[in-house]
Amino acid sequence: MEALYHQTNKQVHEVQAYMGRLETSDKQSVHLVENEIQARIDRIFSNLERLEIFCNKEPPSKRQNAKLRVDQLKYDIQHLQTALRNFQHRRYAREQQERQREELLARTFTTNGTQKKILDVANMLGLSNTVMRLTEKRAFQDKYFMIGGMIVTCVLMFLVVQYLT
């Protein structure tokens, strides 16, 4: 029992050292380190199951102390496994953000093609550039008329609600 406990405790400390290595490893070797840590955690869990069986075979005077030591190891390894899962989750989220960023950077953004199509149709119809520029200027002015009309409508609705209710 004592030898297995010390061996398992040593393995827990090794996993803690590997966790430190995990933070500094490069992108290619991070998967290997994660797999190594997970394999060690699995071995520790199997050792803990054996230790629990040995605890029940201890004399009653030593049983409480042995169970506390095994429970402490169990708590430590569960904490390490949670830390590994958190690291994997952060790494996955970071990789996904990088992929999305690369997709956005690779995407070519174009202006709305309708304006170009209208100009092409107008050229085919034989409208002069001056007439087309006047049409574009009119569309620009119409936008301000629309915004002004929306503001006036909102003010009128506010006044109706304010004074008629």
N, C-alpha and C positions, 0 to 999 in steps of 0.2 A: 504494500500500500504506500509506504513512505517513498520508495524509489519511483513509483509511477507518479506520485504527486510532484516530486521534484522534477521529473522529466517533463511533465505537463506544464509546470510553472515555467520551466526553461523555454518550452515551446511558445508559451504566451509572450515571454519577453522577446523571443525571436520575431514573432508576428508584429510586435510593437516596433521593432527595428525595421522590419519590412515596410510598415506603414510610413515610416519616415522616408524610406527610399522611394516609396510610391509618389510622394509629392515632388521629388526632384528628378524622376525618370522622364525620358523623352517620350514622344508620342508612339514610337514604334515598340518600345519595350514595356510600356505601361500595361498592355494586356498580359504579357508574360508575368509581370510582377503581381498583377491582380489574381491571375490563375494560381500562382504559387501561394499567395496569401490565403486564398479560398481553400486550397488543398490542405494547408497547415491547419486552418480553422476546423475543417472537417475531421482531421486526425485528432485534434484536441477534443472535439465533441465526443468522439468515440472513446478517448481516454477518460473523459469525464463520466461517461456511462459506466465504464468499468470501475472508476473510483467510487461511484455511488453504490455499486454492488459491494465493493470492499468495505465501505462505511457501515453498511448494515451487518457485516460480519465482525466488526470491531466490538470489543467489550463495551458494556454500557457506560463505563466511566470515560472512555475515550471517544465514544460515538458522537457526542454533541460537538466536540472540538473538531473532529474529522469532517463532520457535515458542514460546519461553518467554513472550514478551509476549502472544501469542494465547492460550496455555494459562492464563495468569493472568487474562485477561479471561473466558475460559470458566469458570474456577473461580468468579470473582466473580459472574457471572450465574447460575450454577447455585445458588450460595448464596442469591442474591436470590429465585430461583424457589422454593427450598425454604422460605424465610422467608414468601413469599406463600402457599404451600400451608398452612403451619402457621397463619398468620393466618386463612385461610379455614376451616380445620378448627376452630380455637378459636371463631370467630364462629358457625359452624354448631352446635357443641355448646352454646354459650351461648344461641342462639335456640331450640334444642330444649329446653333446660332451662326457658327462659321459657315456652314453650308448655305444657310439662308442668305447670309451676307454675300457670299460668292455668287449665288444665283441672282441676287439683285444687281450686283456689279456687272454681271455678264449680260443682263437683260438690256436690250436697246430700247430706249424710250423715244417715241416719235410723237410729234404734235398731232392734233386731231386732223385726220385726213379729209374731213368734210370741207374745210375751207379751201384746201388745194383742189378738190374735185369741183367745187363751185367756180373757182377761177378758171379751171380748164374748160368747163362747160361754157362759161362766159366768153372765153377766147374763141371757142369753136363757133359761138353764135355771132361773133364779130363785134362784141362790145369793146370799146377802147379802154385803155388803161386808166384814163381819167374817170370814166364812168365807174369802173370797178373800184377805184380809190374812193370816190364819193359814196359808193355803196358801203364800203368798209367803214368809212367815217360815220355814216348814218347808223350802222349797227353799233358802233362804239357809243354814239350819243343815245341811242335807244336803251342801252343798258342803264345809263344814268336816269333816264325817264322812268324805267321800270323800278329801280331802287327807290326813287323819290315817291312814286305812286304807292309802293309798299309801305313806306314810312308814313305817308299821309293816311293811308287806310288804317294802319295800326293806331295812329293818334286819334282818328275818328272813332274807332271801336273803343278805345280807352275812355274817350269823353262820353260816349253813349253809355257805357257801363257805369261810369262815375256819376253822371247826373241823372240817369233814368232808373237807377236801382236804389 
